[in-house]
Amino acid sequence: MTSTREVTEEQPLTPERAVAAAAALVPDLAARAAEYDVDGALPAADLAALRDAGLLGLMVPPRLGGAGAGFADYARVAMELGRGNGATALIYNMHASVTGALAQTPDELARALGATDAYFAARDRILTAAVRDGARYAVAMSEPGAGSRLSELVSSYRADGDGFLVEGHKCFVSGAEGAAGYLVAARSAAEPDKVSQFLVPAGDGVRIAPNWDVLGMRATASHDLHLSARVPADALLGGVEGLALLVAAVMPQWLVASYAAVYVGVAQAAVDAAVAYVGGRKLATLPAVRARIGRAEASVAATRLAVLEAARRVDDDPGSPETNRWVWRAKLLAGDTAARVASDLLEAAGAGASRRGQPLERLYRDARCGALQPATSDVCADWLGVAALGGDPNAAGTAPRW
């Protein structure tokens, strides 16, 4: 098996090679998906395959040994992985969200916000570890009772010597087991209006509560996380307190649109599974079955184009009002399309396809989760409605978006 070091040193990863590598993994991911789903277990073999293919370094800049991919490159990789196993793709999405946000925040912007040399050194260590050591990072943002809304978080942090003490209870931490560190959002105990993010390393002060048992995306192993961890000052992302809400509103791509690419892949997997199932049972002679497959195929193709357009705009003009509108469109379309397509195709295939162990049954459950993940389809639709009516979608409403 090729090691991460061999991939990065002998065959440097490029965005195009990354997409090809992800596509090559699809058959094996799909073959293992059912077993991981039944057990609700972390897809360890899948994650090892991502590491060995060098994909953990996708967003890392070339100067640190990575592929230096953009958001559109990430979207294409995530779509491929989603075709194989949506749960594996979601865990990968969390890692890419951490490494991508770190790598794609321009140095001049970070310095303008107050970032110090220590922050840049810590950032480079985190990114280098993803390539050199195969370090994988998870996101610990959601909380019981607050969901993913940063403005409602209860987890807190306070100054502690030359660093911080971060305390709280997080939920829906995809790929919690085996992560090298966690992107944790928390509120300042001294100034509660400030919400900041920290990269908290696994180890002392971090405890995983294995309680994940849900309808879909079972193999994300999204267990709860309990924190009472002391971290150094350079664990504060951006090097400045209080940036989390600002970044979420101004540049929401990693919190919103990154999920979209995964669910395009899941929706495509549902189409592929339906075609295989129907063809093997002589149902393709039924016009109603063919029509459902045709509508599903067209819907997935259109949604793929919308997500790729959003991703292109993120690379070309990040944070602009029109780019952000496409970001929210992408999440809404992908979540709703995946759920609708999987439901329609399961109905077209018939009761036999709903048996446990049938790919369409698992894909139906996984696809249903797309509209539920942040930002939910209702939140996305409301944001877009306010924007279409000429209002400020980040400020309108009775509660903050984040």
N, C-alpha and C positions, 0 to 999 in steps of 0.2 A: 504493500500500500504506500502511495506517495505521501510524504510528510508535508506539512505546511511549509517548512523551510525549503524543501526541494521545489515546491511550486513557485515560491516567491523568488528564489535565487536562480534556478535554472530556466524556468519558464514564467517570467514575470506576468502576473495577472493583468489583463486589460478588460475593459468593460465588455467587449465583444466575446472574449474568451469566457468571461464570467457567465454570460447568458447561455453560451453553448454548454458550459459545465453544468449549469442548473438544469438545462433541458436533458442532459445525459443522465441526471440523477432521477428523473421522474419515474421510470419504471420501477426502480428499487423502492423509492418512497411509497409509491402506490401499493406495492406488494406487501409492505410492512404495515400499512395504515390501519387495517382492520384489527390486527392484534393489539396495537397501541391504543386504539379506540376502546376496545373491550376492557382493557386493564386500566384505562385512564392514566397510562404511564408516560413518563417523559420519553420521547422518541430518541433514545440515546444513539442508536446506530445512524439515524438520520443526521443528527447533529455532528457526529464524528465525520460523516461523509461531507457535510458542509465545510467543516474545518479542513479536512484533507484536500478538498478542492480549492482551498484558498479563499472561499467566499466570505469568511469572517473579515477579510481585509478589503472587501469591495469598496467601501466608502473612504478608506484610509488613503491619504495622498501618496503619490509615488515616492516622494522624498523619504517617506517612512516605510516604504516597501509594499504599499497597497496599490489598488487599481485606479484610485482617484476618480471613481465613478460619480456621475451626477444623479439627480433624482430620477430622471427618465431611465437611466441605466438600472437603478435600483428597481423601478417599477417593472421593467422587463424581466429581471431576475425573479422577483416575487411572483409574477404571473406564472412563470414556469414552475416554481416550487409549489405554488398553490394547486397546480394540476396534479401534482404527486400526492401531497398531503397538506391540507390547509392548516392543520395544527402546527406542523413543522414550519410552514411558511410564516405563521403568526409569531412564533418564537423568534424566527430570523428577523422579522419586521422590527421587533423590539430592540434587538441588537443593532440593526441598521439605523434605527431611530437615534440611538445614543451616539454611535460612531459618526453617523451622517450629520447630526446637529453640531457635534464638536468640529468635524472637519470642514463643514460648509459655512460656518460663521466667519466672515472675513476678519483678519487680524486687526484691520484699521477700525472696524466697528467695535470689536471687543475692547480695543484700547480706548476708544471714545467713551465706552461705557464704564471704564475704570479698571479693566483687567490688568493684572501685574505680570511681570516676567515669570513669577512662580506659577500662575495659572497656565501660561503657555507651555511651561515645562511639564506640568502635570497632564495637560491635554495630550502632549506628544507621547508621554509614557503610556497613557491609556490606549491611544491609537496604535502605538508600536506593539503593545502586548497582544492586540487582536491578531496581528500578522505573525509576530515572532513566536508567541506562546499559544495561539489559538484561543485567547481569552474571549469569552462570550459574556455580553452584558444584558441585563434584564431591566424592565421598567417597573417601578413601584410607585404609582401615582394614585390609583383609586383607593378609596377607603369605604368601609361599611357606613351606610347612611349618607355619604357624600358623593359616591361614585367617582367620576373623573373630574368633577368641578373643583378646580384649584381654589376658588374663592371660598369654598366650604370646608376645606381640609381642617382636621383637628391635629394631625401630627405636627410636632413642633421642633424647633431647634433653639439653642442658646449658645452664647459664647462660653467656651470652656478652655481656659488657659490660652494656648496659641492656636486653638482650633474650635470645634463645635461639638456639642452633644445633640444628636438627632434621636428623637423618640417618637414612637407611634405604632399604629397597627394598619397594615396595608392589605388589600385583597386583590384578586385577579392578577397576580404577579406571574405572567406566563414564563415558563421555563425557569422557575425560581431555583430548582435544584441544579447544582452544577454551574451556576453563574459565577463569574469572577467578581462582579460588582453589580450594584443596583442604582438606577437613576431614581432618586427619592425626592419627592416634592414635600415641603414642610413649611409651616408658618413660624415666623419669628415670635418667640415668647415675649421679647422686649418691645417689638413694634408689630402688632398683629396684622397690620395692613400689608406687610411685606411677606410674599411667598417666594421661596427660593428653591433651587434644586441642587442636590449633592450627588456625587458618585460615591456611594458607600461600599467599601470592599466587603466581600463575604468574610465571615469569621466572627471574631468576638463582637458581641452585642447585636448579632443578627440571627434570628431563629425562624426557621420555616415550620409552619403548621400544616401538615399534609391533609387538607380537607377538601380537595377538589373532586366533586362528583356531580356532574351537570348533564344537560341534554346534549349539547354539541361542543365541538372543539375540545373533546375530552383529553386528547393527547397533548394539549398545551400544558397540562399539569400546573394550572395557574393557582398555586397554593397561596395561603395567607402568609404574611411576613410580619414579624414582631421585631421592633427596633429599639435598642437603647445603646447606640453606638457612638463612640468618640472618634471623630475624624479630623484630619489636619485641615488647616485653613485652605489649602489648595484643592480640597475636595468640593468646594463651592464652585459650581459651574458658572462660567463667565467671570468669576472672581469678584462679583458684586452681588449684594443681597437685593431681593425684591424684583428680579427680572422675569420670573416665571409667567406671571399674568400678561406682561407686556409682550413677551415673545409669542405666547399662545394666540394673542389677538392679532398681532402684526404679521407673523409668519407661521401659520397653522399647519403647514404641510406635513410635518412629522407627527402631529397629533391627530390629523384628520385623514389626509389623502393616502398616507402610507398603507392604511388598512385596505383601501380600495383595490390596489393591485392584487392583493392576496385573494380577495373575493371574486375578482375576474377569473383568476385561475381556478377557484373552486367551482364557479359557474361553468367554465369550460369543461372541467372534469365531469360535471353532471351531464352535459351534452354528450361527451364521449361515452360515458357509462350507459346512457340511455340508448345510444346508437348500437352499442355492443349487445345490450340486453334484448332490444327489439329485434335486431337482426338474427339473433340466435333462437328466437321463438316464433318466427314467421309472422310477426305482427306488423311488419313494414308494408303489408298489402292494405292495411286499413288507412283510409284517407285522414281520419281524425288523428291518428297517431303520427302520421307524417307531418300534418299541419302543426301539431304541437312542437315537434322537433324543429321544424322550419322556423317557427316563431322564436323558439329558444335560441337557435343558432344565430338568428339575426339580432336578437336582443344582446347577446353576449358580444358579438362583433361590434355593435354600436357602442356598447359600454366600454369595451377595450379602447376604442378610438378616443372616447371622452377622457378616460383616465390617462392615456398617453399624452393627450393634448394638455391636460392639467400639469402633468409631469414636465413636459417641454417648457411650459410657461414658468414653472418654478425655477428651472435652470436658467431661463433667459431673463426673467424679470421678477425675482422673488419679492414677495411682500406687497406688490402693487394691488390696487383694488380689483382689477380684472383677473389677475392671477389668483387671488384669494377666492373670487367667485367661482373660478374653475375648480379650485381645491374642494370647496364645499359641494359643488355639483358632482364631482367624481365620487366622493364618499356616499352621497345619496343614491346615485345611480347604481353603484356597485353593490351596496347593501341590499337595495330593493330588487335589483335584477337577479342576484344570486338566489334570494329567497323565493321569488316568483318562478324562476326557471326550474329550480329543483323541485318545487311543488308540482308544477305542471307536468314535468317529465316523469315524476313518480306516478302521477295519476295516469299518464299515457301508458306507462309500462305495465300497470296493473298491480294487484295485491301481492303477487309473487315477489316483486321487486322491493316490497316493504319488509321482507324477512330480515332478521338480524344476520349480518354477514354479507348481505348484498351491498355492493358499492353504492347504489342509489339511496339506500336507507341511511347509510352514514353521511353521504354527501347532503342529503336533505337536512339532517340535523346540523351539520356544520354550516351549511349555507344560511340556515335560519338565524345564525348568530351575527351575520354581517350588519343587519339593521340595528342590532342592539349595542354594538360596540361604539365607543365614543368617536366622533359625535354621533348620536343616534339619528336614524332617518328623520324622525320628527324635528329634532333640533336643526338638522341640516336644511330641511324644507322650510322651517320658519325663518332661518337666517337668510335663505335665498329669497323668500317672499318679502321680507323687510327690504332687502337690497333692491328687488324689482320695483317696489313701491317708492323708492327714492329715500328711504330712511338709512340710519346707521345700524347695520345688523349686529355690530358688536355691543352697542349700547341699548338697543330697543328691548322691550320686554320687562317683565316683572322681576326677573332674576338674571344675573350675569351668565353669559355663555359658558364661561370657565370658572 
